[in-house]
Amino acid sequence: MSKDKTHIFKLTNREQEVYELLLKGFTQKKISEILGAKLSSIQSYAHIIYEKKGVSGVKELIEVANA
């Protein structure tokens, strides 16, 4: 079995939107403004994305995505 956790869990449509904006370098606050969502919701989405992608934060998320 592969050790690569990045493809184990599929992202929901909303998580995918947040994921793409995180990869573009937007802050969670800016993403909340862009998507018209509460900051706490975006923080929750980010946490779920990090768990699903097996990373600890946005910097590592970007590194994994660009690998």
C-alpha positions in Angstrom: 0.0 0.0 0.0 1.2 3.5 -0.9 2.3 5.8 1.9 1.0 8.7 -0.1 -2.1 9.9 1.9 -3.0 12.7 -0.5 -5.4 10.6 -2.5 -7.0 8.5 0.2 -9.8 11.0 1.0 -11.7 12.9 -1.6 -12.5 16.5 -0.9 -16.0 17.8 -1.0 -16.8 20.6 -3.5 -16.5 23.3 -0.8 -13.3 21.8 0.5 -11.9 21.8 -3.0 -12.8 25.5 -3.4 -10.9 26.3 -0.2 -8.0 24.0 -1.1 -7.5 25.8 -4.5 -7.6 29.2 -2.8 -5.1 28.1 -0.2 -2.8 26.9 -2.9 -3.1 30.3 -4.6 -1.8 31.9 -1.4 -5.0 33.5 -0.1 -5.3 33.8 3.7 -8.2 32.1 5.5 -9.7 35.5 6.2 -9.6 36.5 2.5 -11.0 33.1 1.5 -14.0 33.7 3.8 -14.6 37.0 2.1 -14.3 35.5 -1.4 -16.6 32.7 -0.6 -19.0 34.7 1.6 -18.5 32.3 4.5 -17.7 32.7 8.2 -14.0 32.7 9.0 -14.6 29.9 11.5 -16.1 27.8 8.7 -13.0 28.3 6.5 -10.8 27.4 9.5 -12.8 24.2 9.9 -12.5 23.4 6.2 -8.7 24.1 6.3 -8.3 21.7 9.2 -10.2 19.0 7.5 -8.2 19.5 4.3 -4.9 19.3 6.2 -6.1 16.0 7.8 -7.2 14.5 4.5 -4.0 15.5 2.8 -1.8 14.4 5.7 -0.2 17.7 6.3 0.1 20.0 9.4 -0.5 23.4 7.7 -0.7 25.5 4.6 3.0 25.7 3.9 3.3 21.9 3.9 0.0 21.6 1.9 1.6 23.8 -0.8 4.8 21.8 -0.8 2.9 18.5 -1.2 0.7 19.9 -4.0 3.8 21.1 -5.9 5.8 17.9 -5.4 
